[in-house]
Amino acid sequence: MKPSSHLTDTSGYMLSKLGQATIEQFAQRLRPLGIRPKHCGLLAAIRHMPMTSQLALGQALNVVPSAIVTMIDDLEALGAIKRVADEADRRRYAIELTEKGAAMLQQATAIAQQVDESILAPLGKSERDTLRQLLKKLSTGLSQA
């Protein structure tokens, strides 16, 4: 079968459109929490890597240092995280999730699941499972490139 010559039939284009729609829905539903989609990955990383430096979090998320500082400032202003001075190196701060931050992450996860259900509504269960497996495979490939 010959691939289509239409831009709109390419996987990249379709994934881009789907990603844009997903981010817009997610951002809209996150608005009452005072956070944006980019903050959710950081909250999750802090949960999985407690008391980690800003630098290590930025590296784990593949985010440049200036952007990670801004994101951390945003979350600190909301009371979702706090910076804790490292006793061994006073120049270094570890980032800790607060109770409020843990609650925000839990709410954001529920919202993400709702958006997932909405976006994937046209698919049956086996199609959803297959899509998730394929997306994981593609995501893993990107991180190894």
N, C-alpha and C positions, 0 to 999 in steps of 0.2 A: 504494500500500500504506500503510495506516494505522500510524503508530508505536505500539508497545506502551505501555500505560499502567502497566506494572510497573517499579518502580524498578530491579529486578535486570536488566532488559533495556536499560537506558541505557548508552551508550558509556562515560560517566564512571564509572559503578559497576563495569562490567566491567574497565575499565583500572585502576581503583583496586584491585580484587581481584587482578588479574594482577600489578600493581606490588608489592603487599604480599607475594604469594607469591614473587616474584622476589627482593625485598630479603631476605626471611627465608632463602631458600636461599643467596644470595650471602653474607650475614652469617655464616651457619653455616660455610660453607666458608672464609671469610677468617679465622675465629677463630684458627687455628694461627699465622697471621702476626702476630697482635696488633693488627690494624686492623679498621675497620668500613667499610661501603660509602662513607660520606661522605669518608673519607680517600683513596679511590681517585681521585675526581675532582680532588682537590687535588694528589696525586702526578702525575697526568697533566698538569695545568695547569703545574706546576713544570717538568716535562720539556719542555713546549712553549713555556714562557716563562721560560727560565733567568735567574737573577739578577734576579728581579722582586720588588718590594716586597710586603709583606703586604697593604697597601691595594689594590694593583692586582690581586693574586690574588683577594681578596675580591670586588672589583668584577666581575672576569671570571667568577666562579662565582656571582655574585648572593648572596653570603653576608655577613651583617652583621659589622662589624669584631670584635666580642667573640667571635663564633663562629669566625672564621678564626684568631684568636689561639689559642684553645683547640685547634683542630685542628693548628695548627703546633706548639704545645707538645707535643701527643701524639706527632706524628711525630718531633720533635726528641728526645724521650725515648727513642724506639725506635732512634735513630741513622739514620733514613731521610732526614733533611734536616739542614741546618745554616744558621744565620743568619750572614750575612757583613756586617760593617759597611761602609757606603757611604763611600768616601773623600771624596766631595764633600759629604755631609751626614751627620754622625755620629749624628743622631737616627734615621736611616733604616737599616733592615736589608734586604738582599736575601736571598732564600731560594734555597738551592742543594740540588739532589738529590745525595745521597751514593751511593756504589756500592751500599750496602745498600738504599737507597731505590729505585734503579733495578731491583735484583733483585726487590724487593717489588712494584714496579709490573708487572714482567714476570710474576710469579706471579699477581698479582691479575687481570691481563688474561687469562691462561690460565683462571683460575677463572671469570671472567665469561663466557668463551666456552663453558665446560662448562655453566654455568647456562643460557645462551642455548639450547644444544642440548637440554637437558632440558626447558625451558619450551616450546620450539617443536617438540618431537618429533612431536606430532600433525599437523603441517603438512608438505606436500611442499615441494620446493625452490622452485618458482615462487611458492607461497603465502608462504613465508618472505621471498623477495625483495620481493614486493608489500607485505607487512606492514612490512618495514624501510623501504621507500620512503614508505609512508603515515605511519609514525611520525616519520621525518625531516621530512616536510612539516608535520606537526602541531607538532613541536618547534620548527621554524623559525618557524612562525606565532606560537607562544607568546613566543619571544624578541623578536619584532618588535612585539608588542602593548604 
